[in-house]
Amino acid sequence: MPWAARTSLGRILDDLGPTLLDLVHGSPEPADEVGGVVIHDPGDDIAYPPHAVVLGVAVYGTKAIADLLHGLREQGAAALVVRGPVAPDEVLAEASAASGVALIALTQGASWSQLTALLRTLLTEGGVGDAGPESLGGVPSGDLFALANAVATLLDAPITIEDRRHRIMAFSGRQDEADQARVATVLARQVPDGYLRVLEGRGVFGELYRSDRPVHIAPATIDEGETALPRVAVAVRAGDEFLGSVWAAVKDPLTPDREQAFQDAAKLVALHLLRHRAGEDAQNRLRADLVSTVLEGGAGAAEALDRLGLVHESTVVMAMGLTAQDGDHAQVVAERQRLTSALGIHLDAVQPRSALALLGDVTYAIVPVPADTAAGRERAEQIAANFMERAGQRARAVIGIGSVAAEPAELGRSRARSDRALRVLLSGRTGRRIASIGDVYIDALLLEMQDLVAVHGDELLSPVARLVEYDAKHQAHLVRTLHAWLDAFGDVMTASANSYVHPNTFRYRLRRVSEVGQIDLQDPSVRFALMLQLSLMGDATP
């Protein structure tokens, strides 16, 4: 059976809430695929698909909602959607729990037809590259440019569709018939600041946010001698959420019919904007699922890798994490997402077939590289180094690089090695920003041995334990002396200079190390054991 995304209730809430839907009672956790959308009609004998989302269009009041929840238990429904607001209620909570049907509220101002169209779009959505030729209002779903041209035909005027930050999401043809301000806006894909200030000063945006009707705007200019056309703009909303706006550059006032058509078109634009946003989120989430499946290995890994278009490629796993940062959790999350997006843009430019996903606190990239091990590792390091150079020193990111995987079964090992290298980089033991496991292998082993020490609950063992105990009582600095001597390979002059201690004092302390610890410093195996234990102590060294 092909690996496929499943549209669960949780995914629907992720895509459409809180813009349109709010979970009141129940849980979206069950991963069963939603089987369809049903509009509840008490006078009709409805055939319910399994795990249906039921739209209670005219169901109001606690008793009516609770009765319907109980009735939907026999139908195996997944959720009941009623018009909000619906306050949490003990009766409704008990009915939801007893029936196993989640209760969801549709936000005020959102239309049932809008919700139905979006739900059915989500339920028919396939995997990456599998979406069919869906349409909303006769325009390909999510194709904002086709929609802009359709609206331009209705109004006989060039159109732009803007998001709430005044960025141009799509525009129609015939922009050359407009004015200088429109041309500058389309070229920059952003309304110029000068025009925004003029419109803000007139109170245009305030009126646009308040009104459901098209707003007529007198020509706006910022340069002497500039000419401009009037504008008509209409807000695009989903319920109470302002999604953006549609702007028409008109030579003549709109007729009443065209003004009504413009207002109606805004509702269709809202559907497409929501579908566009949901589609992007769904694609990102599906890609993350595919990357996760590949990295976990198992039966579905090869098929997931095939879905990503990498099954016949030699690849390397990169793991990017953030070093400790000041700031609150939200700032760290935002920085992690920003760097993930930046790495994605970088990989699109230098290695377009790469697959990227943020999984937990780590960003993983599966990057195609040459099959030769040395050449593949060199290419991966070059890509990572170029990204770090572009990101700059202020970006506190580090990247661990795994081994070259010639076939899908080897990707699990590549991921494990990238994780091990990343852990060393995040520990700050090396001061490096990029490393493969071969670069930091000893440090990785030491960290893993520290894990074993912690798991077994081991305490310091003699002779180091005797030195630590003696130092605690007498402030004799014996452990520090031993550490300095081992680091200097037995060179007393170098070790004493590094410790800022007179050589004779250092020799005396070294003799006390042998006496107190009962250590034969001439035995190489003893010296190795001491170096290892002191390394495992790490920051705990007195």
Salt bridges, closest charged atoms under 4 A:
ASP15 OD2 - ARG11 NE 3.50
ASP15 OD1 - ARG285 NH2 2.66
GLU33 OE1 - ARG6 NH1 3.78
ASP67 OD2 - LYS63 NZ 2.84
GLU125 OE1 - ARG11 NH2 1.87
GLU125 OE2 - ARG275 NH2 2.90
ASP130 OD2 - ARG307 NH2 3.79
GLU134 OE1 - ARG275 NH2 3.74
ASP156 OD1 - ARG174 NH1 3.09
GLU162 OE1 - HIS166 ND1 3.71
ASP163 OD2 - ARG167 NE 2.74
GLU177 OE1 - ARG174 NH2 2.97
ASP179 OD2 - ARG231 NH1 2.85
ASP212 OD1 - ARG237 NH1 3.13
GLU241 OE2 - ARG164 NH1 3.27
GLU241 OE2 - ARG277 NH1 3.32
GLU259 OE2 - ARG213 NH2 3.23
GLU259 OE1 - HIS216 NE2 3.20
GLU280 OE2 - HIS276 NE2 3.88
GLU313 OE2 - ARG353 NE 2.97
GLU335 OE2 - ARG338 NH2 2.81
ASP361 OD1 - ARG336 NH1 3.64
ASP419 OD2 - ARG415 NE 2.83
ASP439 OD2 - ARG432 NH2 3.48
ASP443 OD1 - ARG429 NE 3.39
GLU448 OE2 - ARG420 NE 2.66
ASP451 OD2 - ARG423 NH1 2.63
GLU469 OE2 - LYS473 NZ 3.68
ASP487 OD2 - HIS483 ND1 3.29
GLU515 OE1 - ARG512 NH1 2.59
